[in-house]
Amino acid sequence: MSARNRIPFCNRNQYGWWIANYVIRFEYYDEPKRDLNRRCTAWKNTVIVKAGSREVAYKKVIAIGRGYEGIEGRNGRDRKGAWRFEGLTMLLPIYDELEDGAEVLWTTYAGRTVRKVKGMVRSKRELPVFDDSEDAESQRSVERSHKDER
């Protein structure tokens, strides 16, 4: 039996696209490195990669995440530090061909009340993409700033 036949269908990919999350965090140089309870700023980024297998997809996402490792930055008070790559939190095949309406992620919510399910839905004006306030712009520019440093 070939290795491919041993991979469950849910972990296979016929279109070659994979979606993944990885975590990076900012670490100041003057932090107590051994204190794992210290506070930090972390990002969980979601990316898609084209790969013929889950192993290749994994390696690609690891390389993307490691690309942030060591990029230096500072806060407004000249406190210096660098980004640290922590690793992946998710890697899944995208089961649909990429096009308008392609489903790339889903979450199952079993046993929820209808009230809870209806409460998850946001009106158009509540969606972040329609928030044009200065606060939203400054938050999104901070969110994009670590990507611009690459």
C-alpha positions in Angstrom: 0.0 0.0 0.0 1.4 3.4 -1.0 1.9 6.2 1.5 -0.8 8.3 -0.2 -3.3 5.5 0.4 -2.6 5.7 4.1 -3.3 9.4 4.3 -7.0 9.9 5.2 -9.1 11.7 2.6 -9.6 14.7 5.0 -5.8 15.3 4.9 -5.4 15.1 1.1 -5.6 17.9 -1.4 -6.6 17.6 -5.0 -6.1 21.3 -5.9 -2.7 21.8 -4.2 -3.7 24.8 -2.0 -3.2 24.7 1.8 -4.2 27.1 4.5 -2.2 27.6 7.7 -1.9 29.7 10.8 1.5 30.5 12.4 2.4 32.5 15.4 5.0 35.2 15.8 5.6 37.4 18.8 7.6 40.5 19.6 10.3 40.1 22.2 12.1 43.1 23.8 15.8 42.6 24.2 15.6 43.6 27.9 12.9 41.1 28.8 13.5 38.3 31.3 13.7 35.5 28.7 13.1 32.7 31.2 9.8 34.2 32.5 7.2 32.4 30.4 4.4 34.4 32.2 5.6 37.7 30.9 3.2 39.7 28.6 4.0 40.1 24.9 2.4 41.1 21.6 1.7 38.1 19.4 0.2 37.6 16.0 -1.5 34.6 14.5 -1.2 35.0 10.8 -3.2 33.0 8.2 -1.6 32.2 4.8 -2.3 30.0 1.9 0.5 28.1 0.0 0.6 26.0 -3.1 2.1 22.6 -2.5 1.8 19.1 -3.8 1.8 17.5 -0.4 1.2 18.3 3.2 4.9 17.9 4.0 5.9 20.5 1.3 3.1 22.8 2.6 4.4 22.5 6.1 7.9 23.3 5.1 6.7 26.3 3.1 4.7 27.8 6.0 7.7 27.1 8.4 9.9 29.1 6.0 7.4 31.9 5.8 7.2 32.1 9.6 10.9 31.9 10.1 11.2 34.8 7.7 10.1 37.1 10.5 12.7 35.7 13.0 15.0 38.4 14.2 13.4 41.4 12.4 14.1 44.2 14.7 11.8 46.9 15.9 11.2 49.3 18.7 8.4 50.9 20.5 7.8 54.7 20.7 10.3 55.0 23.6 13.3 53.4 21.8 12.9 50.1 23.6 14.3 47.6 21.1 13.5 44.0 20.3 12.8 41.5 17.6 10.1 39.2 16.2 10.3 35.6 17.2 8.6 32.7 15.3 6.8 30.3 17.5 5.4 27.8 15.1 2.2 26.6 13.4 -1.2 26.3 14.9 -3.0 24.9 11.9 -2.4 23.4 8.5 -5.3 22.2 6.4 -6.0 21.4 2.7 -8.3 23.7 0.9 -10.8 21.3 -0.6 -12.3 23.6 -3.2 -10.7 25.1 -6.3 -9.8 28.7 -5.5 -12.5 31.0 -7.1 -15.3 33.3 -5.9 -17.2 31.5 -3.2 -14.6 28.8 -2.6 -14.8 27.5 1.0 -11.4 27.7 2.6 -12.2 27.3 6.3 -15.2 26.3 8.4 -15.9 25.8 12.1 -18.6 23.4 13.4 -20.7 24.7 16.4 -22.6 21.7 17.8 -25.1 22.1 20.6 -25.4 25.9 20.4 -28.6 27.7 21.0 -30.2 29.4 18.0 -29.8 32.7 20.0 -26.0 32.1 20.2 -25.8 31.3 16.5 -27.8 34.4 15.6 -25.5 36.4 18.0 -22.4 35.4 16.0 -23.7 37.3 12.9 -22.6 40.9 12.4 -24.4 43.6 10.4 -22.5 45.1 7.5 -21.5 48.2 9.5 -20.1 46.0 12.3 -17.7 44.2 10.0 -14.1 45.5 10.4 -13.7 46.1 6.7 -16.5 48.8 6.8 -15.0 50.6 9.8 -13.4 53.7 8.3 -12.6 55.4 11.6 -9.2 56.7 12.4 -8.9 54.2 15.3 -9.5 51.4 12.8 -7.0 52.7 10.4 -4.3 53.1 13.1 -5.0 49.5 14.3 -4.8 48.1 10.8 -1.6 50.0 10.1 -0.1 48.4 13.3 -1.3 45.0 12.1 0.3 45.5 8.7 3.6 47.1 10.0 5.2 43.7 10.9 4.6 42.5 7.4 6.1 45.6 5.9 9.3 45.0 7.8 10.0 41.7 5.9 
